[in-house]
Amino acid sequence: MATRPTIADIARELQISKAAVSYALNGQPGVGEQTRQRVLDVARNLGWQPSASARALGGFHTKVIGLALARPAQTVAIESFFIRFLVGVETALAKRDWSLLLRIIGDHPDQEVEVYRKWWGEGRIDGVILVDERHRDPRITAVDELGLPAVLCGGPRRDTTMPCLWTDQAADAETLTDYLAGLGHRRIAHIAGPREFAHERGRQRGMQRAAARHGLDLLSRSAAYDAAAAVQATRSLMADPTTAPTAIVYANDLNAVAGQRELENAGFTVPQDVSVISWDDSPLTEMVATPITALARETEAYGEQAATVLLDRIAGVDRGRVRVTPSDIVIRDSTGPARAAR
C-alpha cells in the first residue's frame, strides 16, 4: 500500500522548507502568492490531504460546516421543512460569522459519506450536520472513524457518542392518534414516508401503540415524499368503501395536500367523509380550500439549535443528547367528528 503523501514530500519536491509548505497550505502569511500556488499544485498532484488530528492540534478552522442532502432536488425545492431548517442553520452561523457548505446529491444516500470524506480530507469543513437518520445508518460509524465533528438530527443512539437532537416521534404520533380517537374515529390510516428513515419507524410505533390503547383499526401504508405517491396510496385506501378509513394522517405537507385533493376529486368531502392531517405544518397546508390540520414544530429553531450544538462540539463542548420541544397540533378545517360519531 502506498504511503500517504506528507508536507515533507511536498517540500522535497519543491526544494523549500516544510514551514513554507505549511504556511501555503493553511493560507497563512509568510510565502508569496506564486509559491503558494506551486505548493497547492504539487499537493494536488501528489494526492495530499490534511491530517484531521494535526489540524485540530494546530487550532486551524475553516469556519465552514457541511450539510449534504440525499433527497431529490425537486423534493427539497417543494418541501418546506428543509428550507425552514436551513434558515435556522444560517441564523446560528451568521451570529458567529461561520458559513454553510451545502450539497444536494439526489436520492443517493450511499454518496453522502464520500462527500463528507472528501470535504474533510480537503480541509474545507470543520464539521457536519447529519439529517434524515436511517435505520442501520452507515454514516454514524463512518463519520466517527473520520474523526469529523458532527451532530445528528435524530437518535438517541447507543452506538455513538455523537451529540444528537432527538424528537420523540412516537409521542408526537400518540398525540395525533389520541386527537382522532377523541373525535370518534375508529378506523384511521397512516400514509408514512419510506421506512428506511428512523423517524418514520418511530412514528409508526407510536401510532400502533396508541391505536392499540384505544382499540382502533390502523391501516398503514408507505409512500415516497411526493404528490404522485400520496395520490396512489390514497386511492388504494379508499377503493373499498367497507374498509375505507374515516381519517388519514400523511407524512408531510406535500403528501397531505395531494392526498386531500385526490379525496375531493374522488367525491369525498373533507372532513365530513374523511379527516386529513399533515405531519408537517407549513404555509402550504393553509393555501388550500380546506385548510389542513397539522402537527407543528419550530423548524427554524430546530435548524438553529442543530448548528449551535455542532459549533459547540467543534469548540470542544459536548452537549450530548438534546431533546427537541414536542410538536403541537394546529387544528384547522380538515378534521372533524367521524361519520359514525355524528
NUDREN-210373 format. One line per 2 residues: number of its first residue (from 1); their letters; for each residue x, y, z of N, C-alpha, C. Coordinates in steps of 0.02 Angstrom, whole numbers, always signed. Example, Ala and Ser with C-alpha at 12.3 -4.5 7.8 and 13.67 -1.06 7.14 Angstrom:
# residues 2
1	AS	+660/-284/+390/+615/-225/+390/+660/-165/+390 | +642/-112/+354/+684/-53/+357/+645/+2/+394
END
This chain:
# residues 342
1	MA	+42/-60/+0/+0/+0/+0/+44/+62/+0 | +28/+110/-44/+68/+171/-48/+59/+212/+15
3	TR	+114/+244/+36/+111/+287/+95/+76/+352/+78 | +45/+381/+129/+9/+443/+119/+58/+501/+110
5	PT	+50/+543/+57/+95/+600/+48/+94/+646/+108 | +152/+675/+124/+158/+720/+181/+183/+788/+160
7	IA	+183/+834/+208/+211/+901/+195/+284/+896/+176 | +319/+848/+206/+390/+838/+191/+399/+819/+117
9	DI	+354/+779/+90/+358/+759/+20/+349/+820/-26 | +303/+863/-8/+292/+924/-48/+353/+969/-44
11	AR	+380/+977/+16/+439/+1020/+25/+498/+993/-16 | +507/+927/-15/+563/+897/-53/+554/+906/-127
13	EL	+492/+900/-150/+477/+909/-222/+494/+979/-246 | +479/+1029/-203/+488/+1099/-222/+554/+1129/-198
15	QI	+591/+1090/-157/+654/+1114/-130/+644/+1177/-88 | +591/+1176/-46/+579/+1230/+1/+569/+1200/+71
17	SK	+564/+1242/+121/+557/+1217/+190/+486/+1191/+204 | +482/+1146/+252/+416/+1120/+273/+373/+1176/+302
19	AA	+406/+1225/+334/+369/+1281/+362/+334/+1321/+307 | +370/+1331/+251/+341/+1368/+196/+282/+1331/+166
21	VS	+289/+1265/+161/+233/+1224/+136/+173/+1230/+182 | +185/+1227/+247/+131/+1231/+296/+95/+1298/+291
23	YA	+135/+1353/+285/+104/+1419/+277/+59/+1421/+216 | +84/+1393/+161/+47/+1396/+98/-18/+1355/+103
25	LN	-14/+1296/+131/-72/+1252/+135/-126/+1278/+181 | -105/+1313/+233/-153/+1338/+282/-174/+1411/+271
27	GQ	-154/+1439/+213/-175/+1506/+197/-146/+1560/+242 | -87/+1547/+271/-57/+1595/+317/-6/+1638/+280
29	PG	+7/+1697/+307/+59/+1740/+277/+128/+1708/+287 | +177/+1731/+247/+245/+1705/+255/+272/+1678/+190
31	VG	+228/+1670/+140/+251/+1647/+74/+218/+1690/+21 | +250/+1697/-36/+222/+1735/-91/+166/+1696/-125
33	EQ	+127/+1732/-163/+69/+1701/-196/+91/+1649/-248 | +147/+1662/-281/+171/+1614/-331/+193/+1549/-299
35	TR	+228/+1555/-242/+249/+1496/-205/+188/+1458/-178 | +140/+1495/-152/+79/+1464/-125/+45/+1422/-179
37	QR	+40/+1449/-240/+7/+1414/-293/+46/+1352/-314 | +113/+1357/-315/+154/+1299/-331/+144/+1243/-280
39	VL	+140/+1263/-216/+129/+1213/-163/+62/+1178/-172 | +10/+1218/-186/-56/+1189/-195/-59/+1142/-255
41	DV	-24/+1161/-309/-23/+1119/-369/+11/+1052/-355 | +68/+1055/-321/+105/+993/-306/+65/+950/-257
43	AR	+34/+981/-207/-6/+944/-159/-62/+907/-195 | -93/+941/-242/-148/+910/-279/-122/+852/-322
45	NL	-65/+861/-354/-37/+809/-396/-16/+747/-356 | +8/+759/-296/+31/+704/-254/-27/+669/-218
47	GW	-87/+701/-219/-144/+673/-183/-141/+685/-109 | -107/+740/-90/-101/+756/-18/-168/+777/+11
49	QP	-182/+754/+72/-241/+776/+110/-219/+792/+181 | -249/+843/+211/-228/+862/+279/-246/+810/+330
51	SA	-207/+803/+381/-221/+759/+437/-270/+794/+483 | -325/+761/+497/-376/+791/+541/-348/+805/+610
53	SA	-308/+758/+636/-280/+767/+704/-231/+825/+706 | -191/+831/+653/-143/+886/+651/-178/+953/+646
55	RA	-231/+954/+608/-268/+1016/+601/-299/+1037/+667 | -326/+988/+704/-356/+1004/+768/-304/+1030/+817
57	LG	-246/+998/+817/-193/+1020/+863/-169/+1089/+845 | -170/+1105/+780/-147/+1170/+759/-198/+1225/+770
59	GF	-259/+1206/+787/-310/+1256/+800/-336/+1291/+738 | -327/+1260/+680/-350/+1292/+618/-423/+1277/+607
61	HT	-462/+1327/+588/-533/+1317/+573/-550/+1352/+508 | -589/+1317/+467/-612/+1347/+405/-673/+1392/+417
63	KV	-705/+1382/+475/-767/+1418/+493/-822/+1402/+442 | -821/+1338/+420/-872/+1314/+374/-897/+1246/+400
65	IG	-963/+1236/+400/-990/+1170/+414/-1024/+1144/+352 | -1028/+1077/+347/-1056/+1046/+288/-1123/+1013/+301
67	LA	-1163/+1010/+248/-1227/+975/+251/-1242/+949/+181 | -1249/+883/+176/-1267/+851/+113/-1337/+822/+120
69	LA	-1381/+837/+73/-1450/+812/+75/-1458/+759/+22 | -1472/+698/+45/-1483/+642/-2/-1557/+638/-18
71	RP	-1582/+690/-48/-1652/+694/-70/-1652/+722/-142 | -1701/+702/-182/-1706/+731/-249/-1713/+807/-245
73	AQ	-1682/+842/-291/-1682/+915/-290/-1753/+943/-293 | -1797/+911/-331/-1865/+936/-337/-1903/+930/-271
75	TV	-1886/+880/-231/-1918/+872/-166/-1895/+926/-118 | -1830/+940/-118/-1803/+992/-74/-1833/+1060/-93
77	AI	-1843/+1071/-157/-1870/+1136/-180/-1941/+1146/-158 | -1980/+1092/-151/-2051/+1098/-135/-2065/+1090/-61
79	ES	-2031/+1042/-30/-2045/+1026/+41/-2017/+1081/+86 | -2060/+1114/+122/-2040/+1174/+159/-1996/+1159/+219
81	FF	-1996/+1096/+243/-1957/+1080/+303/-1883/+1099/+293 | -1854/+1079/+237/-1783/+1091/+228/-1767/+1165/+220
83	IR	-1810/+1202/+186/-1798/+1274/+179/-1798/+1307/+247 | -1847/+1291/+288/-1851/+1322/+354/-1794/+1299/+399
85	FL	-1776/+1235/+393/-1720/+1209/+432/-1655/+1246/+414 | -1643/+1256/+349/-1583/+1291/+327/-1582/+1363/+349
87	VG	-1641/+1395/+351/-1644/+1464/+377/-1620/+1466/+449 | -1641/+1417/+488/-1618/+1413/+557/-1543/+1402/+563
89	VE	-1517/+1357/+522/-1445/+1343/+522/-1406/+1407/+506 | -1427/+1442/+453/-1392/+1503/+433/-1397/+1557/+487
91	TA	-1452/+1559/+522/-1460/+1609/+576/-1407/+1598/+630 | -1397/+1535/+649/-1346/+1520/+700/-1276/+1533/+675
93	LA	-1262/+1516/+612/-1195/+1525/+585/-1178/+1599/+577 | -1228/+1639/+556/-1215/+1710/+546/-1196/+1745/+611
95	KR	-1224/+1721/+667/-1209/+1751/+731/-1135/+1744/+749 | -1103/+1691/+723/-1033/+1678/+739/-987/+1687/+679
97	DW	-1016/+1713/+624/-977/+1726/+564/-949/+1662/+534 | -990/+1609/+534/-973/+1547/+501/-1014/+1541/+437
99	SL	-998/+1491/+396/-1033/+1481/+332/-1055/+1408/+325 | -1101/+1397/+278/-1127/+1330/+264/-1107/+1308/+194
101	LL	-1081/+1247/+190/-1067/+1216/+125/-1121/+1163/+114 | -1165/+1175/+66/-1223/+1133/+54/-1216/+1095/-12
103	RI	-1233/+1031/-11/-1233/+990/-71/-1297/+949/-74 | -1334/+955/-128/-1393/+913/-138/-1372/+857/-186
105	IG	-1371/+796/-161/-1343/+740/-200/-1396/+695/-230 | -1459/+714/-224/-1512/+673/-252/-1524/+612/-208
107	DH	-1562/+565/-234/-1581/+505/-196/-1524/+454/-198 | -1466/+475/-171/-1406/+433/-171/-1373/+435/-102
109	PD	-1405/+406/-51/-1377/+411/+17/-1308/+379/+24 | -1292/+332/-21/-1226/+300/-19/-1170/+349/-35
111	QE	-1186/+403/-69/-1134/+452/-88/-1120/+503/-33 | -1164/+506/+17/-1157/+559/+68/-1092/+554/+106
113	VE	-1073/+493/+127/-1012/+483/+165/-951/+504/+123 | -953/+487/+59/-896/+505/+15/-890/+581/+9
115	VY	-946/+616/+8/-944/+689/+5/-911/+716/+68 | -930/+690/+126/-901/+713/+189/-827/+695/+193
117	RK	-810/+635/+171/-740/+615/+173/-697/+661/+130 | -722/+679/+71/-686/+724/+26/-679/+794/+57
119	WW	-735/+821/+81/-732/+888/+111/-684/+891/+170 | -688/+840/+213/-645/+838/+273/-572/+829/+254
121	GE	-560/+785/+206/-491/+773/+184/-460/+833/+151 | -501/+872/+117/-476/+932/+83/-472/+993/+129
123	GR	-493/+983/+192/-490/+1039/+239/-541/+1094/+225 | -598/+1075/+196/-648/+1125/+177/-700/+1137/+231
125	ID	-706/+1092/+279/-757/+1098/+330/-728/+1082/+399 | -763/+1104/+451/-743/+1087/+520/-793/+1040/+553
127	GV	-848/+1025/+521/-898/+981/+549/-957/+974/+503 | -1003/+928/+520/-1062/+916/+477/-1124/+906/+520
129	IL	-1181/+924/+490/-1246/+908/+518/-1274/+848/+480 | -1293/+796/+516/-1322/+737/+485/-1398/+740/+494
131	VD	-1435/+740/+439/-1508/+740/+441/-1533/+675/+410 | -1598/+664/+415/-1629/+604/+385/-1596/+540/+411
133	ER	-1595/+532/+477/-1566/+471/+506/-1601/+410/+477 | -1561/+361/+460/-1587/+299/+431/-1580/+240/+478
135	HR	-1622/+191/+467/-1616/+128/+505/-1550/+96/+486 | -1511/+76/+536/-1443/+49/+525/-1403/+99/+482
137	DP	-1398/+159/+505/-1368/+214/+468/-1292/+206/+465 | -1263/+196/+405/-1191/+186/+400/-1150/+250/+410
139	RI	-1183/+308/+407/-1147/+371/+414/-1118/+380/+484 | -1152/+352/+534/-1132/+362/+603/-1061/+336/+614
141	TA	-1051/+273/+598/-984/+242/+607/-933/+276/+563 | -951/+291/+500/-904/+321/+453/-879/+389/+477
143	VD	-925/+430/+501/-906/+497/+525/-865/+491/+589 | -883/+445/+633/-843/+434/+694/-772/+413/+676
145	EL	-765/+368/+628/-699/+344/+609/-657/+399/+577 | -689/+445/+543/-652/+501/+513/-628/+551/+565
147	GL	-659/+548/+624/-642/+598/+675/-673/+666/+658 | -725/+664/+617/-758/+725/+594/-811/+747/+644
149	PA	-806/+806/+673/-858/+830/+719/-926/+831/+684 | -977/+807/+719/-1043/+803/+688/-1097/+807/+741
151	VL	-1156/+826/+718/-1216/+823/+760/-1268/+785/+720 | -1304/+740/+754/-1356/+701/+721/-1424/+729/+738
153	CG	-1462/+745/+686/-1532/+764/+696/-1573/+700/+696 | -1575/+669/+754/-1608/+604/+760/-1586/+572/+826
155	GP	-1592/+506/+828/-1573/+470/+889/-1628/+474/+941 | -1609/+462/+1006/-1541/+448/+1030/-1518/+378/+1011
157	RR	-1452/+369/+1005/-1422/+306/+986/-1371/+284/+1038 | -1363/+218/+1043/-1315/+191/+1091/-1247/+178/+1059
159	DT	-1244/+180/+991/-1183/+159/+957/-1136/+218/+941 | -1147/+276/+971/-1104/+333/+957/-1107/+383/+1015
161	TM	-1053/+420/+1022/-1051/+474/+1071/-1067/+541/+1038 | -1084/+539/+975/-1102/+599/+937/-1161/+635/+970
163	PC	-1157/+701/+980/-1216/+736/+1007/-1274/+731/+959 | -1334/+730/+986/-1392/+723/+943/-1450/+768/+967
165	LW	-1490/+789/+920/-1552/+824/+934/-1608/+776/+918 | -1641/+750/+969/-1690/+698/+956/-1761/+721/+971
167	TD	-1806/+699/+928/-1877/+713/+935/-1912/+648/+954 | -1955/+651/+1003/-1993/+592/+1023/-2049/+582/+972
169	QA	-2032/+549/+916/-2079/+540/+862/-2139/+498/+884 | -2127/+449/+926/-2181/+406/+949/-2231/+446/+990
171	AD	-2206/+491/+1032/-2251/+533/+1074/-2293/+579/+1030 | -2262/+608/+978/-2299/+650/+931/-2354/+609/+897
173	AE	-2337/+547/+879/-2386/+503/+845/-2445/+487/+891 | -2429/+476/+954/-2483/+462/+1002/-2528/+523/+1011
175	TL	-2499/+582/+1010/-2539/+644/+1015/-2589/+648/+958 | -2567/+634/+897/-2612/+635/+839/-2667/+583/+846
177	TD	-2647/+522/+865/-2695/+468/+869/-2746/+480/+924 | -2723/+506/+981/-2769/+523/+1035/-2821/+575/+1012
179	YL	-2798/+624/+974/-2842/+676/+949/-2896/+647/+904 | -2877/+603/+858/-2926/+572/+813/-2973/+526/+850
181	AG	-2947/+489/+899/-2990/+446/+939/-3042/+488/+977 | -3021/+546/+1000/-3068/+590/+1036/-3123/+616/+992
183	LG	-3112/+617/+925/-3164/+638/+877/-3209/+581/+856 | -3196/+522/+884/-3238/+465/+869/-3215/+422/+812
185	HR	-3156/+433/+785/-3131/+393/+730/-3109/+324/+755 | -3134/+272/+723/-3117/+204/+743/-3073/+169/+691
187	RI	-3072/+194/+631/-3029/+165/+578/-2989/+222/+548 | -2924/+224/+561/-2882/+278/+536/-2826/+248/+495
189	AH	-2799/+289/+450/-2744/+268/+407/-2685/+313/+417 | -2626/+284/+409/-2564/+321/+413/-2524/+308/+349
191	IA	-2519/+359/+308/-2477/+354/+248/-2409/+383/+266 | -2364/+339/+285/-2298/+359/+310/-2250/+369/+252
193	GP	-2194/+400/+267/-2139/+404/+219/-2102/+338/+217 | -2049/+333/+177/-2011/+271/+171/-1985/+246/+239
195	RE	-1990/+181/+250/-1972/+152/+315/-1896/+151/+327 | -1857/+169/+277/-1784/+173/+288/-1767/+229/+337
197	FA	-1811/+278/+344/-1798/+333/+389/-1819/+316/+460 | -1774/+329/+507/-1786/+312/+577/-1847/+348/+605
199	HE	-1857/+411/+585/-1914/+448/+613/-1981/+418/+590 | -1983/+389/+530/-2045/+358/+508/-2060/+295/+548
201	RG	-2008/+258/+565/-2018/+199/+607/-2043/+219/+677 | -2016/+273/+704/-2038/+296/+769/-2111/+318/+768
203	RQ	-2131/+352/+715/-2200/+375/+708/-2247/+315/+703 | -2228/+265/+664/-2270/+206/+657/-2278/+170/+723
205	RG	-2224/+164/+761/-2229/+132/+827/-2277/+169/+872 | -2273/+235/+872/-2317/+275/+915/-2389/+268/+896
207	MQ	-2404/+269/+830/-2473/+262/+809/-2500/+193/+824 | -2459/+142/+815/-2480/+74/+831/-2496/+67/+905
209	RA	-2453/+96/+947/-2463/+92/+1019/-2527/+126/+1040 | -2538/+187/+1014/-2598/+224/+1032/-2660/+192/+1004
211	AA	-2657/+165/+943/-2715/+132/+913/-2735/+71/+955 | -2685/+33/+978/-2700/-25/+1020/-2732/-3/+1085
213	RH	-2708/+51/+1113/-2735/+76/+1177/-2808/+97/+1171 | -2825/+126/+1113/-2894/+149/+1102/-2938/+95/+1068
215	GL	-2908/+39/+1048/-2946/-11/+1013/-2965/+9/+942 | -2921/+45/+908/-2935/+69/+841/-2908/+22/+788
217	DL	-2937/+24/+729/-2909/-9/+671/-2860/+40/+638 | -2798/+19/+629/-2747/+62/+599/-2724/+32/+533
219	LS	-2732/+69/+480/-2708/+48/+414/-2644/+85/+398 | -2591/+50/+382/-2526/+82/+370/-2505/+71/+298
221	RS	-2480/+124/+268/-2450/+122/+201/-2386/+163/+202 | -2340/+147/+157/-2279/+187/+149/-2279/+216/+79
223	AA	-2257/+278/+74/-2255/+311/+9/-2197/+360/+7 | -2173/+374/-52/-2120/+423/-60/-2148/+492/-42
225	YD	-2102/+539/-29/-2123/+607/-11/-2139/+648/-73 | -2188/+625/-111/-2207/+664/-170/-2281/+655/-183
227	AA	-2309/+699/-224/-2381/+702/-236/-2406/+638/-269 | -2371/+612/-319/-2394/+553/-355/-2401/+493/-308
229	AA	-2352/+485/-264/-2355/+428/-217/-2413/+435/-168 | -2425/+497/-146/-2480/+509/-99/-2547/+495/-133
231	VQ	-2555/+515/-195/-2617/+502/-232/-2629/+427/-240 | -2577/+391/-258/-2584/+318/-267/-2603/+284/-202
233	AT	-2571/+303/-147/-2586/+272/-82/-2657/+289/-60 | -2679/+350/-73/-2746/+371/-54/-2798/+331/-93
235	RS	-2788/+323/-157/-2835/+284/-198/-2840/+212/-173 | -2783/+184/-154/-2783/+115/-129/-2824/+109/-65
237	LM	-2815/+157/-20/-2851/+155/+44/-2926/+163/+35 | -2948/+205/-12/-3018/+222/-19/-3055/+179/-70
239	AD	-3021/+131/-100/-3050/+91/-154/-3110/+50/-131 | -3107/+24/-70/-3161/-18/-43/-3198/+21/+11
241	PT	-3259/+43/-1/-3296/+83/+48/-3306/+48/+115 | -3306/-19/+115/-3318/-56/+177/-3258/-56/+224
243	TA	-3199/-42/+196/-3138/-42/+238/-3103/+26/+238 | -3132/+75/+204/-3100/+140/+198/-3097/+175/+267
245	PT	-3042/+210/+280/-3036/+246/+344/-3078/+309/+346 | -3091/+333/+406/-3126/+398/+414/-3077/+454/+428
247	AI	-3012/+437/+434/-2961/+489/+444/-2895/+463/+415 | -2857/+508/+384/-2792/+490/+356/-2739/+539/+381
249	VY	-2684/+511/+406/-2626/+551/+427/-2572/+543/+374 | -2549/+599/+346/-2498/+598/+293/-2430/+618/+322
251	AN	-2376/+593/+290/-2309/+602/+316/-2284/+674/+314 | -2308/+713/+266/-2286/+783/+262/-2339/+826/+228
253	DL	-2324/+890/+223/-2374/+937/+196/-2389/+925/+122 | -2338/+909/+83/-2348/+898/+12/-2393/+837/+1
255	NA	-2380/+783/+36/-2422/+724/+30/-2494/+737/+53 | -2501/+777/+106/-2568/+791/+132/-2609/+831/+82
257	VA	-2578/+881/+52/-2614/+923/+2/-2634/+880/-58 | -2588/+840/-82/-2603/+797/-140/-2656/+745/-122
259	GQ	-2650/+716/-63/-2699/+666/-42/-2768/+696/-33 | -2772/+755/-3/-2837/+787/+6/-2869/+805/-61
261	RE	-2829/+828/-107/-2855/+843/-174/-2883/+780/-208 | -2847/+725/-199/-2871/+662/-228/-2937/+640/-197
263	LE	-2943/+647/-132/-3006/+631/-98/-3064/+672/-127 | -3052/+736/-134/-3104/+780/-160/-3122/+765/-232
265	NA	-3071/+748/-272/-3083/+730/-342/-3123/+665/-347 | -3114/+621/-298/-3150/+557/-298/-3220/+563/-269
267	GF	-3240/+623/-249/-3308/+634/-225/-3316/+633/-149 | -3261/+627/-112/-3265/+629/-39/-3263/+702/-16
269	TV	-3298/+716/+38/-3297/+782/+68/-3253/+781/+130 | -3208/+829/+134/-3163/+836/+192/-3188/+894/+235
271	PQ	-3202/+883/+300/-3190/+823/+339/-3252/+779/+349 | -3309/+796/+316/-3371/+759/+330/-3364/+684/+317
273	DV	-3329/+666/+262/-3319/+595/+247/-3252/+570/+273 | -3201/+610/+265/-3133/+590/+286/-3097/+650/+316
275	SV	-3067/+641/+374/-3024/+693/+404/-2953/+684/+378 | -2917/+739/+372/-2849/+739/+345/-2803/+776/+393
277	IS	-2744/+746/+406/-2693/+778/+448/-2626/+774/+413 | -2588/+828/+417/-2519/+829/+392/-2471/+826/+450
279	WD	-2417/+786/+441/-2367/+782/+494/-2326/+847/+500 | -2320/+882/+446/-2283/+946/+446/-2331/+1003/+434
281	DS	-2323/+1056/+472/-2361/+1117/+460/-2319/+1164/+417 | -2352/+1200/+373/-2317/+1248/+329/-2370/+1292/+297
283	PL	-2349/+1346/+264/-2398/+1388/+228/-2439/+1348/+177 | -2409/+1293/+151/-2444/+1253/+101/-2509/+1224/+129
285	TE	-2509/+1205/+193/-2569/+1174/+223/-2625/+1225/+232 | -2610/+1289/+227/-2661/+1341/+235/-2683/+1370/+168
287	MV	-2651/+1351/+113/-2665/+1381/+48/-2713/+1340/+6 | -2748/+1293/+38/-2796/+1251/+3/-2867/+1271/+25
289	AT	-2917/+1249/-14/-2986/+1269/+0/-3008/+1248/+70 | -2987/+1188/+91/-3000/+1165/+159/-2933/+1161/+195
291	PI	-2916/+1213/+234/-2851/+1213/+269/-2841/+1150/+311 | -2779/+1125/+311/-2765/+1059/+338/-2738/+1062/+410
293	TA	-2768/+1022/+453/-2743/+1014/+521/-2672/+984/+517 | -2627/+1009/+557/-2557/+987/+551/-2522/+985/+618
295	LA	-2470/+945/+620/-2426/+942/+678/-2371/+993/+668 | -2370/+1044/+710/-2324/+1099/+701/-2263/+1092/+746
297	RE	-2205/+1106/+719/-2144/+1107/+757/-2104/+1169/+738 | -2061/+1189/+781/-2022/+1250/+769/-1960/+1233/+727
299	TE	-1971/+1226/+662/-1918/+1201/+618/-1858/+1247/+614 | -1870/+1313/+609/-1814/+1360/+607/-1772/+1355/+671
301	AY	-1807/+1350/+728/-1771/+1344/+792/-1732/+1278/+794 | -1760/+1226/+764/-1726/+1161/+761/-1661/+1166/+722
303	GE	-1663/+1200/+664/-1602/+1209/+625/-1551/+1251/+661 | -1574/+1304/+694/-1528/+1346/+732/-1496/+1308/+789
305	QA	-1536/+1266/+822/-1509/+1226/+877/-1459/+1175/+852 | -1472/+1144/+795/-1426/+1095/+767/-1358/+1126/+752
307	AT	-1358/+1185/+721/-1295/+1219/+705/-1259/+1240/+768 | -1296/+1263/+818/-1265/+1285/+881/-1232/+1227/+917
309	VL	-1266/+1170/+920/-1237/+1111/+952/-1174/+1088/+916 | -1175/+1092/+849/-1115/+1073/+811/-1058/+1121/+824
311	LD	-1071/+1186/+824/-1018/+1235/+836/-988/+1225/+906 | -1031/+1209/+954/-1006/+1195/+1021/-961/+1133/+1021
313	RI	-982/+1083/+983/-942/+1021/+977/-874/+1036/+948 | -872/+1076/+896/-808/+1095/+865/-763/+1132/+914
315	AG	-795/+1171/+957/-758/+1210/+1008/-738/+1168/+1069 | -758/+1104/+1069/-739/+1060/+1124/-792/+1051/+1177
317	VD	-853/+1078/+1165/-907/+1071/+1214/-957/+1021/+1188 | -967/+966/+1224/-1012/+912/+1204/-1080/+922/+1238
319	RG	-1131/+936/+1199/-1198/+947/+1227/-1236/+882/+1239 | -1209/+826/+1214/-1241/+761/+1224/-1308/+755/+1189
321	RV	-1356/+724/+1222/-1422/+714/+1193/-1467/+772/+1211 | -1492/+806/+1160/-1535/+864/+1171/-1604/+848/+1144
323	RV	-1654/+849/+1188/-1722/+833/+1166/-1755/+896/+1137 | -1785/+887/+1079/-1818/+942/+1044/-1888/+952/+1074
325	TP	-1910/+1014/+1076/-1976/+1030/+1102/-2030/+990/+1066 | -2076/+958/+1103/-2130/+920/+1071/-2171/+962/+1023
327	SD	-2200/+929/+973/-2241/+964/+924/-2311/+976/+951 | -2347/+1023/+920/-2415/+1040/+939/-2462/+1030/+879
329	IV	-2524/+1012/+893/-2573/+1007/+839/-2605/+1075/+826 | -2604/+1096/+763/-2639/+1156/+742/-2703/+1133/+707
331	IR	-2759/+1144/+741/-2823/+1118/+715/-2853/+1166/+665 | -2867/+1139/+605/-2899/+1178/+552/-2961/+1142/+527
333	DS	-2984/+1160/+468/-3049/+1136/+444/-3049/+1064/+417 | -2990/+1033/+410/-2988/+967/+377/-3003/+909/+424
335	TG	-3014/+923/+488/-3030/+869/+535/-3095/+884/+571 | -3132/+831/+585/-3195/+837/+621/-3217/+769/+646
337	PA	-3276/+766/+678/-3301/+702/+704/-3308/+650/+649 | -3296/+587/+668/-3304/+533/+619/-3376/+526/+599
339	RA	-3388/+497/+540/-3456/+490/+514/-3503/+456/+564 | -3480/+401/+593/-3522/+363/+639/-3535/+400/+703
341	AR	-3493/+451/+719/-3499/+487/+782/-3546/+547/+776 | -3570/+560/+715/-3613/+619/+705/-3685/+604/+727
END
